[in-house]
Amino acid sequence: MARFKQSKSKGLPAISTSSLPDIIFMLLFFFMVTTTMRETTIFVKIKAPAASEVEKLEKKSLVSYIYIGPPTQVKYGLEPRIQLNDQFATVNDVPEYIEQERNARDEADRKFLTTSLKVDKDVKMGIVTDVKQELRKVGAFKINYSTKKEVRQ
Amino acid sequence: MARKVPEVNAGSMADIAFLLLIFFLVTTTMDVDTGIIRVLPPPLDKNVDPPKVKDRNIMKILVNSRDRLLINGEPGNINNLKEKVKDFMDIHPDNPNYPEIKMEQIEMIGEVPTTKGIISLKNDRGTSYKMYINVQDELAAAFRELRDNLSLEKFGRKYDDLVLEEQKEAIEKAIPIRVSEAEPEDVGGK
C-alpha cells in the first residue's frame, strides 16, 4: 500500500520573487513605449477648452508648441503671457521661434510643420489673434487649437 | 573538477527596475494631443481687392466681447448654431434665401450640386478663447454632419469610416470647409 508521505509542516515556503524584476521590467517597457518625454517646463497655467470635433495630432516631432495662459507664479503677473520653448516671450518673438523650429527639422518635413496653440480657456482672443497674425506672416498656416476631447450629448 | 559558480543574488533587481520605472513615470507624459486642426489663410495682398461675394452667399457670425453671438444680424444661440449652419450650407435649389448652387463634376461621385455659401466668422479681441473654440467646434460639427450625409448617400458609409483616400477627397471637394475668419475688431475693449 502506497502511503502518502505526510509532510511535516516546516513553516510556509518562501514565495519566489525571482520573476518580480521581469514583471517590473514589463511595466517599465510599457511606460517607455506609451509615453513621451516632457520637453518643456510649462510656466503658464493651461486649462484647455473641450470640443467634440477633435482630431489627433499625428507625428509629434513635427509639432511646435505655443503656450498662452496666465503665469503659474504670481511674480510674473496675472495677465496671460506667451511661452515659447522654456521662456516667456512676446508676440514679436513668434516669427523667430517658427524660423528656429523650421531650421531644426529636415528640409522635406518643413512643410508639414504644425503649430499647436495650447491656450487657456479664459484667455481673451486678442492675444491669440496677434499670434495667429504673426503665424500667417511667416507662412506657418497649419495650426491646431489644442482641446480636450468631449463627447457630444 | 568544475567548481560550482555561486548564484548571483537577483533580489535587488526588482528595486533597480522599480527605480527606472518611477523615473520614467515622472519624466514622461502620456497625454494624447488632440485639437481642432485649421489652416490659416495666407496674408492679404494690399494691392488686390478681396473677391466680392454676394450677400446671400455669406452667413455672418459675430462673437462679441461678452461672448454673445450675432448671426446674420440677429442674436443667436450657441445651441442651435450647428443647425443653422447646416441648414445654410445644405443644398436648397432655387431658393433665393439660401446660397447659390453650382453643379460640379467630381471624380468618384459624378455631378453633384455644391453650394457657394461661405461662413464668415468674426470675433472681438475680448472674446474668450473658450467661446471661440465652442463656435469653431459647432462649425466643424455642422460640416462633418453634412459630409456624413453625402458620404452615406454616395458610398453608404460615414465620412470618417471611408477607407479609400479618393472617396474622402471627393467628399471634401463636394463639401469644403469654407469658414473665413475676418480680421478681428477691438470694440468691447478688455
Boltz contact constraints between the chains, C-beta under 6 A:
constraints:
  - contact:
      token1: [A, 18]
      token2: [B, 10]
      max_distance: 6.0
  - contact:
      token1: [A, 20]
      token2: [B, 14]
      max_distance: 6.0
  - contact:
      token1: [A, 21]
      token2: [B, 13]
      max_distance: 6.0
  - contact:
      token1: [A, 21]
      token2: [B, 14]
      max_distance: 6.0
  - contact:
      token1: [A, 21]
      token2: [B, 17]
      max_distance: 6.0
  - contact:
      token1: [A, 24]
      token2: [B, 14]
      max_distance: 6.0
  - contact:
      token1: [A, 24]
      token2: [B, 17]
      max_distance: 6.0
  - contact:
      token1: [A, 24]
      token2: [B, 18]
      max_distance: 6.0
  - contact:
      token1: [A, 24]
      token2: [B, 21]
      max_distance: 6.0
  - contact:
      token1: [A, 25]
      token2: [B, 17]
      max_distance: 6.0
  - contact:
      token1: [A, 27]
      token2: [B, 21]
      max_distance: 6.0
  - contact:
      token1: [A, 28]
      token2: [B, 17]
      max_distance: 6.0
  - contact:
      token1: [A, 28]
      token2: [B, 20]
      max_distance: 6.0
  - contact:
      token1: [A, 28]
      token2: [B, 21]
      max_distance: 6.0
  - contact:
      token1: [A, 31]
      token2: [B, 24]
      max_distance: 6.0
  - contact:
      token1: [A, 32]
      token2: [B, 24]
      max_distance: 6.0
  - contact:
      token1: [A, 35]
      token2: [B, 28]
      max_distance: 6.0
  - contact:
      token1: [A, 35]
      token2: [B, 30]
      max_distance: 6.0
  - contact:
      token1: [A, 37]
      token2: [B, 28]
      max_distance: 6.0
  - contact:
      token1: [A, 38]
      token2: [B, 29]
      max_distance: 6.0
  - contact:
      token1: [A, 49]
      token2: [B, 130]
      max_distance: 6.0
  - contact:
      token1: [A, 49]
      token2: [B, 133]
      max_distance: 6.0
  - contact:
      token1: [A, 51]
      token2: [B, 36]
      max_distance: 6.0
  - contact:
      token1: [A, 51]
      token2: [B, 133]
      max_distance: 6.0
  - contact:
      token1: [A, 51]
      token2: [B, 137]
      max_distance: 6.0
  - contact:
      token1: [A, 53]
      token2: [B, 137]
      max_distance: 6.0
  - contact:
      token1: [A, 53]
      token2: [B, 140]
      max_distance: 6.0
  - contact:
      token1: [A, 53]
      token2: [B, 141]
      max_distance: 6.0
  - contact:
      token1: [A, 54]
      token2: [B, 34]
      max_distance: 6.0
  - contact:
      token1: [A, 54]
      token2: [B, 35]
      max_distance: 6.0
  - contact:
      token1: [A, 55]
      token2: [B, 37]
      max_distance: 6.0
  - contact:
      token1: [A, 56]
      token2: [B, 34]
      max_distance: 6.0
  - contact:
      token1: [A, 57]
      token2: [B, 33]
      max_distance: 6.0
  - contact:
      token1: [A, 119]
      token2: [B, 129]
      max_distance: 6.0
  - contact:
      token1: [A, 121]
      token2: [B, 129]
      max_distance: 6.0
  - contact:
      token1: [A, 121]
      token2: [B, 130]
      max_distance: 6.0
  - contact:
      token1: [A, 123]
      token2: [B, 129]
      max_distance: 6.0
  - contact:
      token1: [A, 124]
      token2: [B, 126]
      max_distance: 6.0
  - contact:
      token1: [A, 125]
      token2: [B, 123]
      max_distance: 6.0
  - contact:
      token1: [A, 125]
      token2: [B, 125]
      max_distance: 6.0
  - contact:
      token1: [A, 125]
      token2: [B, 127]
      max_distance: 6.0
  - contact:
      token1: [A, 125]
      token2: [B, 132]
      max_distance: 6.0
  - contact:
      token1: [A, 126]
      token2: [B, 125]
      max_distance: 6.0
  - contact:
      token1: [A, 129]
      token2: [B, 184]
      max_distance: 6.0
  - contact:
      token1: [A, 136]
      token2: [B, 40]
      max_distance: 6.0
  - contact:
      token1: [A, 136]
      token2: [B, 43]
      max_distance: 6.0
  - contact:
      token1: [A, 137]
      token2: [B, 43]
      max_distance: 6.0
  - contact:
      token1: [A, 141]
      token2: [B, 39]
      max_distance: 6.0
  - contact:
      token1: [A, 141]
      token2: [B, 40]
      max_distance: 6.0
  - contact:
      token1: [A, 142]
      token2: [B, 39]
      max_distance: 6.0
  - contact:
      token1: [A, 143]
      token2: [B, 38]
      max_distance: 6.0
  - contact:
      token1: [A, 143]
      token2: [B, 40]
      max_distance: 6.0
  - contact:
      token1: [A, 144]
      token2: [B, 35]
      max_distance: 6.0
  - contact:
      token1: [A, 144]
      token2: [B, 37]
      max_distance: 6.0
  - contact:
      token1: [A, 145]
      token2: [B, 35]
      max_distance: 6.0
  - contact:
      token1: [A, 145]
      token2: [B, 36]
      max_distance: 6.0
  - contact:
      token1: [A, 146]
      token2: [B, 35]
      max_distance: 6.0
  - contact:
      token1: [A, 147]
      token2: [B, 35]
      max_distance: 6.0
  - contact:
      token1: [A, 147]
      token2: [B, 133]
      max_distance: 6.0
  - contact:
      token1: [A, 149]
      token2: [B, 34]
      max_distance: 6.0
